[in-house]
Amino acid sequence: MKVIELKETVTASNDRDAEALREELNLRGVLLVNLMSGPGAGKTTLLSRTIRDLSDLKIAVLEADLDATVDAETIEALGARAIQAHTDGMCHMDAGMTRAGLEALGTEQTDLVFLENVGNLICPAEFDTGAQLRVMILSIPEGDDKPLKYPLMFRESDALILSKLDALPYFDFDLDKCIQRAKRLNPKIQVFPLSAKTGEGMAAWEAWLRENLIRKTV
Amino acid sequence: MHEMGIVLHLAKTLDETAKQEHLSKIGSVTLQVGEVSGILTDYFVECWDYFKPRHPVLKDSKLILETIEAVTWCDSCKRTYQTVRYGRECPYCHSGETWLLKGNECIIKQIEAEEEAPSAIPEQ
């Protein structure tokens, strides 16, 4: 027997799958956004509003949330396509499951796909799905200490949405402190405080999505 | 649930390695698991035993787990301390502005393996 030093993370095979998927999506001109949050942070409300506001784009949603049938119906009522992904009882989506979901969905006529990941702030952060953008949602009622409790999620995200901004007066949530904590973990993170209910802050988030759309080359 | 996902990818990563390195059999796999990686080692071993027979190359392999101590950095007093013993609050200055330095990783350190007989290697 010989000893082979690997020094590789256990999820190395997933990282390779994810990289391959990302390259394909870039070629096909599809922007995949991995949306992660705890349960009840307002993923579906945010998506509904975003889909309505960006009605000129062809948007699809890949639902991985465990309680997603209701969510999928809400999304389809707005005219976007939605499909339920199968996580096989797991607490996160990985690149293989995302690829299977996208194939079932079909992305030929699509500009933007939202992957609504399983609702939790731990596992989804550890698995690269192949998305070009990773966005996490933290709602005001959840508290401003979350960057301290779930640092990996903040470190891995390209953008942080602070949702339910309309609830700020009722909670002991220090917006500046939370942003400061998030930026200390990840200086490049984009922060969008917003309320999908009142529409406050939605424009900045939607402009950022538009900036990141991928030009179709074919 | 988390352990199952990780074991699934670990088995796949090892299958790929075996193919690349032309290994016929993996005898042992040494993993370094951080104290606060969120991995329950007992459950991890159970998941491993469940998946092992499904991967011919791993069938008779032994899983060796090494623990990496978790260390936290305090941003207020610029000192480090043991995460598991003291948690999030710095034991020196009681600040909550603390960050984990190491201890949440899960790395395949090394494997012991047998190579395929030379005749079994397909010619390029």
Boltz contact constraints between the chains, C-beta under 6 A:
constraints:
  - contact:
      token1: [A, 1]
      token2: [B, 27]
      max_distance: 6.0
  - contact:
      token1: [A, 1]
      token2: [B, 112]
      max_distance: 6.0
  - contact:
      token1: [A, 1]
      token2: [B, 114]
      max_distance: 6.0
  - contact:
      token1: [A, 3]
      token2: [B, 110]
      max_distance: 6.0
  - contact:
      token1: [A, 3]
      token2: [B, 112]
      max_distance: 6.0
  - contact:
      token1: [A, 4]
      token2: [B, 111]
      max_distance: 6.0
  - contact:
      token1: [A, 5]
      token2: [B, 110]
      max_distance: 6.0
  - contact:
      token1: [A, 6]
      token2: [B, 108]
      max_distance: 6.0
  - contact:
      token1: [A, 6]
      token2: [B, 110]
      max_distance: 6.0
  - contact:
      token1: [A, 8]
      token2: [B, 108]
      max_distance: 6.0
  - contact:
      token1: [A, 9]
      token2: [B, 107]
      max_distance: 6.0
  - contact:
      token1: [A, 10]
      token2: [B, 6]
      max_distance: 6.0
  - contact:
      token1: [A, 10]
      token2: [B, 9]
      max_distance: 6.0
  - contact:
      token1: [A, 10]
      token2: [B, 10]
      max_distance: 6.0
  - contact:
      token1: [A, 10]
      token2: [B, 106]
      max_distance: 6.0
  - contact:
      token1: [A, 10]
      token2: [B, 108]
      max_distance: 6.0
  - contact:
      token1: [A, 11]
      token2: [B, 9]
      max_distance: 6.0
  - contact:
      token1: [A, 12]
      token2: [B, 13]
      max_distance: 6.0
  - contact:
      token1: [A, 13]
      token2: [B, 9]
      max_distance: 6.0
  - contact:
      token1: [A, 13]
      token2: [B, 12]
      max_distance: 6.0
  - contact:
      token1: [A, 13]
      token2: [B, 13]
      max_distance: 6.0
  - contact:
      token1: [A, 13]
      token2: [B, 16]
      max_distance: 6.0
  - contact:
      token1: [A, 14]
      token2: [B, 9]
      max_distance: 6.0
  - contact:
      token1: [A, 90]
      token2: [B, 1]
      max_distance: 6.0
  - contact:
      token1: [A, 90]
      token2: [B, 5]
      max_distance: 6.0
  - contact:
      token1: [A, 91]
      token2: [B, 1]
      max_distance: 6.0
  - contact:
      token1: [A, 91]
      token2: [B, 2]
      max_distance: 6.0
  - contact:
      token1: [A, 123]
      token2: [B, 2]
      max_distance: 6.0
